[in-house]
Amino acid sequence: MKNIVYSLFFVVPLVAISCYVSSHTSFVKATNVVWSSIQIRDGLDYDMAWGEVLDVVAKKFEMEMISKEGGYGRSAWIYTWNTDGVYNENYRVRVIFKFSADHSKVDIKTDAEKRIGDNWYTGYDTRLLKTIKTDVMGVVGRTTL
């Protein structure tokens, strides 16, 4: 009887939380989000590449931190990414990019957080990463034949 009560009060809620966190189709729970790299095409100088990458991100996000000298940009959190513009206080995403020291590549990552109760679960959003990476590759990336 104790095992049944234990299961009802402790195990079932944990399973439900786990399912809820992973139910978002493009959310991947992770503590260490990896960077995705894009090689800058030959002949494109840093000033132009910086402006193009910043423009891609700033069209979708409010920028929170920008350092051209450091080659770094970070957007603010947005709460409307997967809801067609409807505010969702329980899911948020942002984009971070950084150029390599020699300006030959730009690394991009997406942070995502999903809130359940008072807890935020960290990870990344695969759909957002694919979208941003494709957009950035289109303006600064190398082409392959």
N, CA, C and O atoms as CSV, one atom per row, in Angstrom:
chain,resi,resn,atom,element,x,y,z
A,1,MET,N,N,0.824,-1.193,0.000
A,1,MET,CA,C,0.000,0.000,0.000
A,1,MET,C,C,0.874,1.265,0.000
A,1,MET,O,O,0.570,2.243,-0.683
A,2,LYS,N,N,1.973,1.223,0.787
A,2,LYS,CA,C,2.878,2.371,0.820
A,2,LYS,C,C,3.465,2.633,-0.565
A,2,LYS,O,O,3.636,3.786,-0.962
A,3,ASN,N,N,3.773,1.561,-1.302
A,3,ASN,CA,C,4.341,1.725,-2.640
A,3,ASN,C,C,3.356,2.387,-3.601
A,3,ASN,O,O,3.749,3.199,-4.438
A,4,ILE,N,N,2.094,2.042,-3.478
A,4,ILE,CA,C,1.075,2.644,-4.334
A,4,ILE,C,C,0.944,4.129,-4.017
A,4,ILE,O,O,0.890,4.956,-4.927
A,5,VAL,N,N,0.891,4.469,-2.745
A,5,VAL,CA,C,0.791,5.866,-2.333
A,5,VAL,C,C,2.029,6.634,-2.785
A,5,VAL,O,O,1.920,7.749,-3.295
A,6,TYR,N,N,3.198,6.041,-2.599
A,6,TYR,CA,C,4.445,6.663,-3.030
A,6,TYR,C,C,4.402,6.932,-4.537
A,6,TYR,O,O,4.765,8.019,-4.987
A,7,SER,N,N,3.962,5.952,-5.305
A,7,SER,CA,C,3.889,6.103,-6.757
A,7,SER,C,C,2.941,7.219,-7.156
A,7,SER,O,O,3.243,8.012,-8.047
A,8,LEU,N,N,1.803,7.276,-6.498
A,8,LEU,CA,C,0.815,8.287,-6.854
A,8,LEU,C,C,1.295,9.704,-6.559
A,8,LEU,O,O,1.030,10.622,-7.334
A,9,PHE,N,N,1.993,9.886,-5.451
A,9,PHE,CA,C,2.382,11.230,-5.025
A,9,PHE,C,C,3.753,11.675,-5.518
A,9,PHE,O,O,4.013,12.875,-5.602
A,10,PHE,N,N,4.634,10.732,-5.845
A,10,PHE,CA,C,5.992,11.121,-6.216
A,10,PHE,C,C,6.385,10.711,-7.631
A,10,PHE,O,O,6.921,11.534,-8.373
A,11,VAL,N,N,6.143,9.496,-8.017
A,11,VAL,CA,C,6.592,9.014,-9.315
A,11,VAL,C,C,5.732,9.570,-10.451
A,11,VAL,O,O,6.269,10.063,-11.443
A,12,VAL,N,N,4.425,9.500,-10.321
A,12,VAL,CA,C,3.534,9.961,-11.383
A,12,VAL,C,C,3.762,11.442,-11.706
A,12,VAL,O,O,3.860,11.787,-12.883
A,13,PRO,N,N,3.852,12.335,-10.701
A,13,PRO,CA,C,4.127,13.743,-11.041
A,13,PRO,C,C,5.468,13.941,-11.745
A,13,PRO,O,O,5.571,14.781,-12.639
A,14,LEU,N,N,6.495,13.185,-11.361
A,14,LEU,CA,C,7.796,13.318,-12.013
A,14,LEU,C,C,7.732,12.879,-13.465
A,14,LEU,O,O,8.327,13.516,-14.334
A,15,VAL,N,N,7.025,11.811,-13.731
A,15,VAL,CA,C,6.855,11.346,-15.107
A,15,VAL,C,C,6.067,12.376,-15.907
A,15,VAL,O,O,6.405,12.652,-17.059
A,16,ALA,N,N,5.038,12.939,-15.321
A,16,ALA,CA,C,4.226,13.951,-16.007
A,16,ALA,C,C,5.066,15.175,-16.344
A,16,ALA,O,O,4.958,15.710,-17.447
A,17,ILE,N,N,5.897,15.625,-15.417
A,17,ILE,CA,C,6.768,16.777,-15.667
A,17,ILE,C,C,7.746,16.452,-16.783
A,17,ILE,O,O,7.961,17.272,-17.677
A,18,SER,N,N,8.333,15.283,-16.744
A,18,SER,CA,C,9.277,14.876,-17.773
A,18,SER,C,C,8.623,14.854,-19.147
A,18,SER,O,O,9.223,15.318,-20.116
A,19,CYS,N,N,7.427,14.333,-19.252
A,19,CYS,CA,C,6.703,14.298,-20.518
A,19,CYS,C,C,6.360,15.708,-20.984
A,19,CYS,O,O,6.439,16.006,-22.176
A,20,TYR,N,N,5.981,16.578,-20.048
A,20,TYR,CA,C,5.611,17.945,-20.403
A,20,TYR,C,C,6.817,18.702,-20.949
A,20,TYR,O,O,6.699,19.434,-21.932
A,21,VAL,N,N,7.985,18.529,-20.311
A,21,VAL,CA,C,9.194,19.213,-20.748
A,21,VAL,C,C,9.566,18.764,-22.152
A,21,VAL,O,O,9.960,19.586,-22.979
A,22,SER,N,N,9.447,17.475,-22.431
A,22,SER,CA,C,9.859,16.987,-23.737
A,22,SER,C,C,8.745,17.040,-24.769
A,22,SER,O,O,8.972,16.685,-25.926
A,23,SER,N,N,7.549,17.471,-24.388
A,23,SER,CA,C,6.428,17.487,-25.321
A,23,SER,C,C,6.556,18.578,-26.375
A,23,SER,O,O,5.972,18.455,-27.451
A,24,HIS,N,N,7.290,19.619,-26.102
A,24,HIS,CA,C,7.481,20.677,-27.076
A,24,HIS,C,C,8.370,20.129,-28.190
A,24,HIS,O,O,9.512,19.749,-27.929
A,25,THR,N,N,7.881,20.082,-29.402
A,25,THR,CA,C,8.549,19.351,-30.470
A,25,THR,C,C,9.932,19.869,-30.823
A,25,THR,O,O,10.782,19.075,-31.228
A,26,SER,N,N,10.198,21.156,-30.690
A,26,SER,CA,C,11.516,21.660,-31.050
A,26,SER,C,C,12.391,21.987,-29.841
A,26,SER,O,O,13.512,22.469,-30.006
A,27,PHE,N,N,11.907,21.737,-28.654
A,27,PHE,CA,C,12.685,21.977,-27.435
A,27,PHE,C,C,13.482,20.726,-27.088
A,27,PHE,O,O,12.934,19.626,-27.014
A,28,VAL,N,N,14.791,20.911,-26.876
A,28,VAL,CA,C,15.658,19.821,-26.441
A,28,VAL,C,C,16.246,20.219,-25.106
A,28,VAL,O,O,16.964,21.215,-25.007
A,29,LYS,N,N,15.944,19.446,-24.083
A,29,LYS,CA,C,16.470,19.723,-22.747
A,29,LYS,C,C,17.956,19.392,-22.730
A,29,LYS,O,O,18.359,18.285,-23.089
A,30,ALA,N,N,18.766,20.358,-22.312
A,30,ALA,CA,C,20.214,20.181,-22.266
A,30,ALA,C,C,20.807,21.219,-21.329
A,30,ALA,O,O,20.314,22.343,-21.236
A,31,THR,N,N,21.858,20.835,-20.645
A,31,THR,CA,C,22.529,21.792,-19.772
A,31,THR,C,C,23.699,22.475,-20.470
A,31,THR,O,O,24.093,23.576,-20.086
A,32,ASN,N,N,24.256,21.829,-21.496
A,32,ASN,CA,C,25.378,22.399,-22.232
A,32,ASN,C,C,24.982,22.495,-23.699
A,32,ASN,O,O,25.073,21.516,-24.440
A,33,VAL,N,N,24.546,23.667,-24.111
A,33,VAL,CA,C,24.081,23.870,-25.478
A,33,VAL,C,C,25.291,24.047,-26.394
A,33,VAL,O,O,26.183,24.844,-26.103
A,34,VAL,N,N,25.319,23.308,-27.489
A,34,VAL,CA,C,26.454,23.348,-28.405
A,34,VAL,C,C,26.292,24.471,-29.422
A,34,VAL,O,O,25.182,24.907,-29.727
A,35,TRP,N,N,27.422,24.919,-29.932
A,35,TRP,CA,C,27.451,25.961,-30.949
A,35,TRP,C,C,27.442,25.318,-32.327
A,35,TRP,O,O,27.980,24.226,-32.506
A,36,SER,N,N,26.842,25.981,-33.292
A,36,SER,CA,C,26.833,25.550,-34.682
A,36,SER,C,C,27.650,26.568,-35.475
A,36,SER,O,O,27.408,27.771,-35.370
A,37,SER,N,N,28.622,26.096,-36.272
A,37,SER,CA,C,29.547,26.993,-36.974
A,37,SER,C,C,29.198,27.169,-38.439
A,37,SER,O,O,28.734,26.244,-39.106
A,38,ILE,N,N,29.433,28.377,-38.921
A,38,ILE,CA,C,29.252,28.710,-40.334
A,38,ILE,C,C,30.542,29.375,-40.806
A,38,ILE,O,O,30.977,30.370,-40.227
A,39,GLN,N,N,31.144,28.836,-41.840
A,39,GLN,CA,C,32.342,29.426,-42.424
A,39,GLN,C,C,31.936,30.644,-43.258
A,39,GLN,O,O,31.012,30.575,-44.068
A,40,ILE,N,N,32.633,31.748,-43.049
A,40,ILE,CA,C,32.366,32.972,-43.805
A,40,ILE,C,C,32.946,32.813,-45.211
A,40,ILE,O,O,34.078,32.355,-45.371
A,41,ARG,N,N,32.177,33.187,-46.218
A,41,ARG,CA,C,32.640,33.010,-47.598
A,41,ARG,C,C,33.836,33.907,-47.898
A,41,ARG,O,O,33.988,34.988,-47.329
A,42,ASP,N,N,34.670,33.431,-48.799
A,42,ASP,CA,C,35.868,34.166,-49.204
A,42,ASP,C,C,35.493,35.519,-49.792
A,42,ASP,O,O,34.504,35.646,-50.514
A,43,GLY,N,N,36.297,36.523,-49.472
A,43,GLY,CA,C,36.100,37.854,-50.022
A,43,GLY,C,C,35.129,38.730,-49.254
A,43,GLY,O,O,34.981,39.910,-49.571
A,44,LEU,N,N,34.461,38.171,-48.245
A,44,LEU,CA,C,33.517,38.964,-47.450
A,44,LEU,C,C,34.253,39.494,-46.223
A,44,LEU,O,O,34.676,38.720,-45.365
A,45,ASP,N,N,34.404,40.824,-46.143
A,45,ASP,CA,C,35.149,41.378,-45.007
A,45,ASP,C,C,34.305,41.330,-43.728
A,45,ASP,O,O,33.088,41.154,-43.770
A,46,TYR,N,N,34.976,41.487,-42.615
A,46,TYR,CA,C,34.332,41.353,-41.306
A,46,TYR,C,C,33.206,42.361,-41.110
A,46,TYR,O,O,32.142,42.003,-40.603
A,47,ASP,N,N,33.420,43.608,-41.500
A,47,ASP,CA,C,32.391,44.626,-41.304
A,47,ASP,C,C,31.084,44.228,-42.002
A,47,ASP,O,O,30.003,44.364,-41.431
A,48,MET,N,N,31.193,43.746,-43.216
A,48,MET,CA,C,30.008,43.334,-43.967
A,48,MET,C,C,29.386,42.085,-43.332
A,48,MET,O,O,28.168,42.016,-43.171
A,49,ALA,N,N,30.209,41.107,-42.975
A,49,ALA,CA,C,29.699,39.873,-42.356
A,49,ALA,C,C,29.005,40.193,-41.029
A,49,ALA,O,O,27.922,39.677,-40.751
A,50,TRP,N,N,29.623,41.037,-40.223
A,50,TRP,CA,C,29.026,41.436,-38.944
A,50,TRP,C,C,27.647,42.054,-39.162
A,50,TRP,O,O,26.678,41.686,-38.499
A,51,GLY,N,N,27.574,42.993,-40.094
A,51,GLY,CA,C,26.317,43.665,-40.365
A,51,GLY,C,C,25.236,42.714,-40.855
A,51,GLY,O,O,24.075,42.835,-40.462
A,52,GLU,N,N,25.607,41.776,-41.706
A,52,GLU,CA,C,24.638,40.815,-42.242
A,52,GLU,C,C,24.106,39.881,-41.152
A,52,GLU,O,O,22.901,39.642,-41.074
A,53,VAL,N,N,24.990,39.361,-40.324
A,53,VAL,CA,C,24.557,38.461,-39.245
A,53,VAL,C,C,23.681,39.217,-38.254
A,53,VAL,O,O,22.630,38.723,-37.847
A,54,LEU,N,N,24.104,40.391,-37.873
A,54,LEU,CA,C,23.315,41.201,-36.949
A,54,LEU,C,C,21.939,41.506,-37.532
A,54,LEU,O,O,20.937,41.459,-36.818
A,55,ASP,N,N,21.887,41.812,-38.801
A,55,ASP,CA,C,20.619,42.122,-39.455
A,55,ASP,C,C,19.678,40.917,-39.431
A,55,ASP,O,O,18.484,41.072,-39.173
A,56,VAL,N,N,20.197,39.731,-39.696
A,56,VAL,CA,C,19.364,38.519,-39.678
A,56,VAL,C,C,18.737,38.316,-38.305
A,56,VAL,O,O,17.537,38.066,-38.193
A,57,VAL,N,N,19.551,38.424,-37.268
A,57,VAL,CA,C,19.054,38.176,-35.910
A,57,VAL,C,C,18.123,39.305,-35.458
A,57,VAL,O,O,17.077,39.049,-34.862
A,58,ALA,N,N,18.505,40.551,-35.744
A,58,ALA,CA,C,17.725,41.703,-35.276
A,58,ALA,C,C,16.361,41.814,-35.960
A,58,ALA,O,O,15.471,42.486,-35.439
A,59,LYS,N,N,16.181,41.178,-37.101
A,59,LYS,CA,C,14.875,41.197,-37.756
A,59,LYS,C,C,13.845,40.378,-36.988
A,59,LYS,O,O,12.645,40.626,-37.100
A,60,LYS,N,N,14.308,39.406,-36.213
A,60,LYS,CA,C,13.397,38.532,-35.476
A,60,LYS,C,C,13.422,38.770,-33.962
A,60,LYS,O,O,12.484,38.404,-33.254
A,61,PHE,N,N,14.501,39.385,-33.479
A,61,PHE,CA,C,14.713,39.537,-32.045
A,61,PHE,C,C,15.164,40.945,-31.700
A,61,PHE,O,O,15.818,41.616,-32.499
A,62,GLU,N,N,14.809,41.380,-30.510
A,62,GLU,CA,C,15.374,42.608,-29.929
A,62,GLU,C,C,16.774,42.251,-29.445
A,62,GLU,O,O,16.954,41.240,-28.766
A,63,MET,N,N,17.764,43.065,-29.785
A,63,MET,CA,C,19.136,42.771,-29.366
A,63,MET,C,C,19.374,43.304,-27.953
A,63,MET,O,O,19.031,44.443,-27.634
A,64,GLU,N,N,19.962,42.463,-27.127
A,64,GLU,CA,C,20.237,42.797,-25.734
A,64,GLU,C,C,21.698,43.186,-25.527
A,64,GLU,O,O,22.006,44.062,-24.718
A,65,MET,N,N,22.598,42.528,-26.266
A,65,MET,CA,C,24.036,42.765,-26.103
A,65,MET,C,C,24.687,42.706,-27.479
A,65,MET,O,O,24.526,41.726,-28.207
A,66,ILE,N,N,25.422,43.758,-27.833
A,66,ILE,CA,C,26.122,43.805,-29.115
A,66,ILE,C,C,27.529,44.325,-28.877
A,66,ILE,O,O,27.715,45.366,-28.247
A,67,SER,N,N,28.530,43.593,-29.387
A,67,SER,CA,C,29.915,44.047,-29.314
A,67,SER,C,C,30.602,43.702,-30.635
A,67,SER,O,O,31.091,42.589,-30.827
A,68,LYS,N,N,30.627,44.672,-31.531
A,68,LYS,CA,C,31.273,44.432,-32.829
A,68,LYS,C,C,32.759,44.143,-32.638
A,68,LYS,O,O,33.316,43.269,-33.301
A,69,GLU,N,N,33.398,44.877,-31.733
A,69,GLU,CA,C,34.821,44.666,-31.486
A,69,GLU,C,C,35.092,43.256,-30.966
A,69,GLU,O,O,36.100,42.646,-31.322
A,70,GLY,N,N,34.211,42.744,-30.139
A,70,GLY,CA,C,34.356,41.394,-29.598
A,70,GLY,C,C,33.739,40.325,-30.480
A,70,GLY,O,O,33.918,39.133,-30.232
A,71,GLY,N,N,33.008,40.747,-31.519
A,71,GLY,CA,C,32.381,39.796,-32.432
A,71,GLY,C,C,31.259,39.007,-31.794
A,71,GLY,O,O,31.056,37.838,-32.121
A,72,TYR,N,N,30.526,39.638,-30.884
A,72,TYR,CA,C,29.529,38.925,-30.076
A,72,TYR,C,C,28.186,39.650,-30.111
A,72,TYR,O,O,28.125,40.878,-30.049
A,73,GLY,N,N,27.118,38.872,-30.210
A,73,GLY,CA,C,25.782,39.430,-30.114
A,73,GLY,C,C,24.854,38.452,-29.415
A,73,GLY,O,O,24.944,37.238,-29.600
A,74,ARG,N,N,23.962,39.006,-28.610
A,74,ARG,CA,C,22.980,38.173,-27.897
A,74,ARG,C,C,21.636,38.890,-27.926
A,74,ARG,O,O,21.536,40.081,-27.632
A,75,SER,N,N,20.615,38.136,-28.285
A,75,SER,CA,C,19.272,38.720,-28.301
A,75,SER,C,C,18.657,38.643,-26.907
A,75,SER,O,O,19.131,37.920,-26.030
A,76,ALA,N,N,17.605,39.400,-26.739
A,76,ALA,CA,C,16.799,39.284,-25.520
A,76,ALA,C,C,15.922,38.036,-25.655
A,76,ALA,O,O,15.730,37.520,-26.756
A,77,TRP,N,N,15.402,37.567,-24.543
A,77,TRP,CA,C,14.463,36.455,-24.564
A,77,TRP,C,C,13.178,36.909,-25.245
A,77,TRP,O,O,12.721,38.031,-25.030
A,78,ILE,N,N,12.592,36.034,-26.071
A,78,ILE,CA,C,11.256,36.297,-26.583
A,78,ILE,C,C,10.348,35.135,-26.187
A,78,ILE,O,O,10.785,33.990,-26.073
A,79,TYR,N,N,9.105,35.456,-25.986
A,79,TYR,CA,C,8.120,34.490,-25.480
A,79,TYR,C,C,7.066,34.147,-26.533
A,79,TYR,O,O,5.998,33.637,-26.195
A,80,THR,N,N,7.357,34.422,-27.799
A,80,THR,CA,C,6.352,34.221,-28.846
A,80,THR,C,C,6.852,33.341,-29.985
A,80,THR,O,O,6.192,33.275,-31.023
A,81,TRP,N,N,7.978,32.668,-29.839
A,81,TRP,CA,C,8.598,31.945,-30.949
A,81,TRP,C,C,7.713,30.831,-31.504
A,81,TRP,O,O,7.487,30.795,-32.714
A,82,ASN,N,N,7.221,29.950,-30.699
A,82,ASN,CA,C,6.470,28.790,-31.172
A,82,ASN,C,C,4.968,28.935,-31.037
A,82,ASN,O,O,4.248,27.938,-30.998
A,83,THR,N,N,4.493,30.156,-30.966
A,83,THR,CA,C,3.061,30.353,-30.748
A,83,THR,C,C,2.463,31.336,-31.753
A,83,THR,O,O,1.438,31.959,-31.477
A,84,ASP,N,N,3.094,31.475,-32.907
A,84,ASP,CA,C,2.596,32.372,-33.950
A,84,ASP,C,C,2.295,33.773,-33.423
A,84,ASP,O,O,1.265,34.363,-33.748
A,85,GLY,N,N,3.198,34.288,-32.615
A,85,GLY,CA,C,3.074,35.647,-32.117
A,85,GLY,C,C,2.282,35.812,-30.841
A,85,GLY,O,O,2.201,36.918,-30.307
A,86,VAL,N,N,1.698,34.741,-30.342
A,86,VAL,CA,C,0.941,34.812,-29.091
A,86,VAL,C,C,1.915,34.639,-27.923
A,86,VAL,O,O,2.718,33.706,-27.910
A,87,TYR,N,N,1.840,35.532,-26.960
A,87,TYR,CA,C,2.724,35.498,-25.793
A,87,TYR,C,C,2.523,34.213,-24.995
A,87,TYR,O,O,1.393,33.842,-24.676
A,88,ASN,N,N,3.625,33.537,-24.677
A,88,ASN,CA,C,3.591,32.318,-23.874
A,88,ASN,C,C,4.588,32.491,-22.726
A,88,ASN,O,O,5.798,32.419,-22.945
A,89,GLU,N,N,4.109,32.710,-21.545
A,89,GLU,CA,C,5.000,32.981,-20.410
A,89,GLU,C,C,5.785,31.755,-19.953
A,89,GLU,O,O,6.650,31.877,-19.086
A,90,ASN,N,N,5.509,30.584,-20.508
A,90,ASN,CA,C,6.174,29.353,-20.069
A,90,ASN,C,C,7.231,28.835,-21.039
A,90,ASN,O,O,7.800,27.767,-20.812
A,91,TYR,N,N,7.506,29.577,-22.120
A,91,TYR,CA,C,8.527,29.140,-23.078
A,91,TYR,C,C,9.180,30.372,-23.669
A,91,TYR,O,O,8.506,31.296,-24.124
A,92,ARG,N,N,10.524,30.369,-23.654
A,92,ARG,CA,C,11.237,31.516,-24.195
A,92,ARG,C,C,12.507,31.052,-24.906
A,92,ARG,O,O,13.079,30.013,-24.575
A,93,VAL,N,N,12.932,31.845,-25.887
A,93,VAL,CA,C,14.133,31.530,-26.657
A,93,VAL,C,C,14.942,32.800,-26.886
A,93,VAL,O,O,14.431,33.915,-26.787
A,94,ARG,N,N,16.220,32.595,-27.194
A,94,ARG,CA,C,17.084,33.701,-27.606
A,94,ARG,C,C,18.184,33.138,-28.501
A,94,ARG,O,O,18.406,31.928,-28.545
A,95,VAL,N,N,18.864,34.022,-29.208
A,95,VAL,CA,C,19.935,33.653,-30.122
A,95,VAL,C,C,21.222,34.321,-29.665
A,95,VAL,O,O,21.217,35.478,-29.244
A,96,ILE,N,N,22.322,33.583,-29.751
A,96,ILE,CA,C,23.646,34.120,-29.430
A,96,ILE,C,C,24.565,33.799,-30.605
A,96,ILE,O,O,24.557,32.680,-31.119
A,97,PHE,N,N,25.351,34.776,-31.024
A,97,PHE,CA,C,26.346,34.502,-32.065
A,97,PHE,C,C,27.670,35.128,-31.680
A,97,PHE,O,O,27.723,36.134,-30.973
A,98,LYS,N,N,28.750,34.503,-32.166
A,98,LYS,CA,C,30.087,35.038,-31.920
A,98,LYS,C,C,30.981,34.683,-33.104
A,98,LYS,O,O,30.934,33.571,-33.631
A,99,PHE,N,N,31.787,35.645,-33.504
A,99,PHE,CA,C,32.737,35.433,-34.583
A,99,PHE,C,C,34.042,34.902,-34.007
A,99,PHE,O,O,34.415,35.231,-32.881
A,100,SER,N,N,34.728,34.080,-34.785
A,100,SER,CA,C,36.051,33.610,-34.378
A,100,SER,C,C,37.019,34.798,-34.392
A,100,SER,O,O,36.746,35.826,-35.011
A,101,ALA,N,N,38.149,34.642,-33.703
A,101,ALA,CA,C,39.117,35.738,-33.595
A,101,ALA,C,C,39.631,36.193,-34.961
A,101,ALA,O,O,39.916,37.375,-35.151
A,102,ASP,N,N,39.751,35.271,-35.904
A,102,ASP,CA,C,40.237,35.636,-37.238
A,102,ASP,C,C,39.098,35.997,-38.204
A,102,ASP,O,O,39.332,36.250,-39.385
A,103,HIS,N,N,37.878,36.016,-37.689
A,103,HIS,CA,C,36.681,36.390,-38.449
A,103,HIS,C,C,36.382,35.471,-39.625
A,103,HIS,O,O,35.706,35.875,-40.571
A,104,SER,N,N,36.876,34.242,-39.577
A,104,SER,CA,C,36.650,33.296,-40.673
A,104,SER,C,C,35.374,32.477,-40.498
A,104,SER,O,O,34.935,31.807,-41.432
A,105,LYS,N,N,34.784,32.526,-39.321
A,105,LYS,CA,C,33.539,31.790,-39.076
A,105,LYS,C,C,32.718,32.502,-38.014
A,105,LYS,O,O,33.226,33.313,-37.239
A,106,VAL,N,N,31.442,32.174,-38.003
A,106,VAL,CA,C,30.549,32.674,-36.964
A,106,VAL,C,C,29.880,31.461,-36.330
A,106,VAL,O,O,29.393,30.570,-37.026
A,107,ASP,N,N,29.863,31.442,-35.010
A,107,ASP,CA,C,29.205,30.373,-34.258
A,107,ASP,C,C,27.871,30.894,-33.751
A,107,ASP,O,O,27.756,32.040,-33.316
A,108,ILE,N,N,26.862,30.029,-33.816
A,108,ILE,CA,C,25.508,30.402,-33.408
A,108,ILE,C,C,24.960,29.336,-32.474
A,108,ILE,O,O,25.204,28.143,-32.657
A,109,LYS,N,N,24.213,29.786,-31.468
A,109,LYS,CA,C,23.472,28.839,-30.647
A,109,LYS,C,C,22.142,29.472,-30.257
A,109,LYS,O,O,21.987,30.693,-30.249
A,110,THR,N,N,21.201,28.613,-29.940
A,110,THR,CA,C,19.906,29.085,-29.465
A,110,THR,C,C,19.712,28.556,-28.053
A,110,THR,O,O,19.899,27.368,-27.792
A,111,ASP,N,N,19.344,29.429,-27.167
A,111,ASP,CA,C,18.965,29.018,-25.822
A,111,ASP,C,C,17.450,28.969,-25.767
A,111,ASP,O,O,16.768,29.825,-26.331
A,112,ALA,N,N,16.930,27.961,-25.082
A,112,ALA,CA,C,15.491,27.867,-24.872
A,112,ALA,C,C,15.268,27.465,-23.422
A,112,ALA,O,O,16.053,26.713,-22.845
A,113,GLU,N,N,14.208,27.966,-22.853
A,113,GLU,CA,C,13.829,27.593,-21.492
A,113,GLU,C,C,12.334,27.354,-21.453
A,113,GLU,O,O,11.547,28.116,-22.015
A,114,LYS,N,N,11.961,26.283,-20.781
A,114,LYS,CA,C,10.560,25.924,-20.628
A,114,LYS,C,C,10.252,25.911,-19.138
A,114,LYS,O,O,10.947,25.262,-18.356
A,115,ARG,N,N,9.207,26.632,-18.756
A,115,ARG,CA,C,8.868,26.735,-17.337
A,115,ARG,C,C,7.718,25.795,-17.004
A,115,ARG,O,O,6.700,25.721,-17.692
A,116,ILE,N,N,7.944,25.083,-15.908
A,116,ILE,CA,C,6.900,24.235,-15.337
A,116,ILE,C,C,6.822,24.612,-13.863
A,116,ILE,O,O,7.758,24.371,-13.100
A,117,GLY,N,N,5.722,25.192,-13.479
A,117,GLY,CA,C,5.596,25.692,-12.110
A,117,GLY,C,C,6.567,26.832,-11.903
A,117,GLY,O,O,6.558,27.811,-12.649
A,118,ASP,N,N,7.416,26.704,-10.877
A,118,ASP,CA,C,8.419,27.729,-10.589
A,118,ASP,C,C,9.780,27.401,-11.187
A,118,ASP,O,O,10.726,28.169,-11.010
A,119,ASN,N,N,9.902,26.283,-11.889
A,119,ASN,CA,C,11.194,25.829,-12.410
A,119,ASN,C,C,11.315,26.069,-13.909
A,119,ASN,O,O,10.386,25.810,-14.674
A,120,TRP,N,N,12.490,26.573,-14.314
A,120,TRP,CA,C,12.815,26.709,-15.725
A,120,TRP,C,C,13.750,25.559,-16.103
A,120,TRP,O,O,14.747,25.306,-15.427
A,121,TYR,N,N,13.410,24.867,-17.198
A,121,TYR,CA,C,14.253,23.806,-17.732
A,121,TYR,C,C,14.995,24.366,-18.934
A,121,TYR,O,O,14.377,24.932,-19.837
A,122,THR,N,N,16.321,24.213,-18.954
A,122,THR,CA,C,17.138,24.819,-19.997
A,122,THR,C,C,17.411,23.829,-21.123
A,122,THR,O,O,17.390,22.612,-20.938
A,123,GLY,N,N,17.664,24.393,-22.280
A,123,GLY,CA,C,17.988,23.595,-23.453
A,123,GLY,C,C,18.127,24.488,-24.658
A,123,GLY,O,O,18.588,25.626,-24.559
A,124,TYR,N,N,17.718,23.952,-25.818
A,124,TYR,CA,C,17.763,24.746,-27.036
A,124,TYR,C,C,16.579,24.386,-27.926
A,124,TYR,O,O,15.906,23.378,-27.707
A,125,ASP,N,N,16.338,25.213,-28.921
A,125,ASP,CA,C,15.213,25.029,-29.817
A,125,ASP,C,C,15.760,24.668,-31.194
A,125,ASP,O,O,16.411,25.490,-31.840
A,126,THR,N,N,15.498,23.439,-31.646
A,126,THR,CA,C,16.059,22.957,-32.907
A,126,THR,C,C,15.496,23.706,-34.108
A,126,THR,O,O,16.227,23.973,-35.062
A,127,ARG,N,N,14.230,24.044,-34.079
A,127,ARG,CA,C,13.615,24.762,-35.199
A,127,ARG,C,C,14.203,26.160,-35.326
A,127,ARG,O,O,14.488,26.617,-36.433
A,128,LEU,N,N,14.384,26.837,-34.204
A,128,LEU,CA,C,14.979,28.167,-34.230
A,128,LEU,C,C,16.418,28.101,-34.734
A,128,LEU,O,O,16.823,28.922,-35.557
A,129,LEU,N,N,17.198,27.127,-34.246
A,129,LEU,CA,C,18.590,26.997,-34.684
A,129,LEU,C,C,18.653,26.769,-36.190
A,129,LEU,O,O,19.459,27.396,-36.877
A,130,LYS,N,N,17.818,25.883,-36.704
A,130,LYS,CA,C,17.812,25.602,-38.139
A,130,LYS,C,C,17.436,26.855,-38.928
A,130,LYS,O,O,18.056,27.151,-39.949
A,131,THR,N,N,16.435,27.583,-38.469
A,131,THR,CA,C,15.986,28.787,-39.154
A,131,THR,C,C,17.078,29.853,-39.185
A,131,THR,O,O,17.386,30.399,-40.244
A,132,ILE,N,N,17.663,30.147,-38.026
A,132,ILE,CA,C,18.697,31.185,-37.942
A,132,ILE,C,C,19.940,30.768,-38.722
A,132,ILE,O,O,20.527,31.577,-39.442
A,133,LYS,N,N,20.338,29.515,-38.581
A,133,LYS,CA,C,21.533,29.046,-39.291
A,133,LYS,C,C,21.334,29.141,-40.805
A,133,LYS,O,O,22.230,29.590,-41.519
A,134,THR,N,N,20.179,28.725,-41.291
A,134,THR,CA,C,19.893,28.808,-42.724
A,134,THR,C,C,19.924,30.256,-43.199
A,134,THR,O,O,20.492,30.556,-44.249
A,135,ASP,N,N,19.314,31.153,-42.429
A,135,ASP,CA,C,19.289,32.567,-42.802
A,135,ASP,C,C,20.692,33.163,-42.819
A,135,ASP,O,O,21.037,33.906,-43.738
A,136,VAL,N,N,21.506,32.844,-41.808
A,136,VAL,CA,C,22.874,33.378,-41.745
A,136,VAL,C,C,23.724,32.788,-42.865
A,136,VAL,O,O,24.498,33.507,-43.498
A,137,MET,N,N,23.588,31.487,-43.116
A,137,MET,CA,C,24.350,30.868,-44.206
A,137,MET,C,C,24.013,31.525,-45.546
A,137,MET,O,O,24.876,31.663,-46.413
A,138,GLY,N,N,22.781,31.917,-45.702
A,138,GLY,CA,C,22.363,32.547,-46.946
A,138,GLY,C,C,23.005,33.893,-47.211
A,138,GLY,O,O,23.141,34.291,-48.368
A,139,VAL,N,N,23.404,34.608,-46.159
A,139,VAL,CA,C,23.976,35.941,-46.362
A,139,VAL,C,C,25.494,35.997,-46.198
A,139,VAL,O,O,26.131,36.882,-46.769
A,140,VAL,N,N,26.088,35.084,-45.440
A,140,VAL,CA,C,27.538,35.148,-45.234
A,140,VAL,C,C,28.262,33.826,-45.467
A,140,VAL,O,O,29.492,33.803,-45.515
A,141,GLY,N,N,27.543,32.753,-45.608
A,141,GLY,CA,C,28.174,31.431,-45.678
A,141,GLY,C,C,28.828,31.114,-46.995
A,141,GLY,O,O,28.495,31.674,-48.040
A,142,ARG,N,N,29.779,30.191,-46.916
A,142,ARG,CA,C,30.430,29.684,-48.113
A,142,ARG,C,C,29.454,28.848,-48.909
A,142,ARG,O,O,28.561,28.215,-48.346
A,143,THR,N,N,29.623,28.847,-50.206
A,143,THR,CA,C,28.798,27.977,-51.057
A,143,THR,C,C,29.620,26.788,-51.488
A,143,THR,O,O,30.835,26.889,-51.654
A,144,THR,N,N,28.963,25.672,-51.668
A,144,THR,CA,C,29.653,24.468,-52.119
A,144,THR,C,C,29.120,24.075,-53.487
A,144,THR,O,O,27.933,24.238,-53.769
A,145,LEU,N,N,29.988,23.564,-54.321
A,145,LEU,CA,C,29.579,23.146,-55.668
A,145,LEU,C,C,29.433,21.655,-55.743
A,145,LEU,O,O,29.095,21.121,-56.799
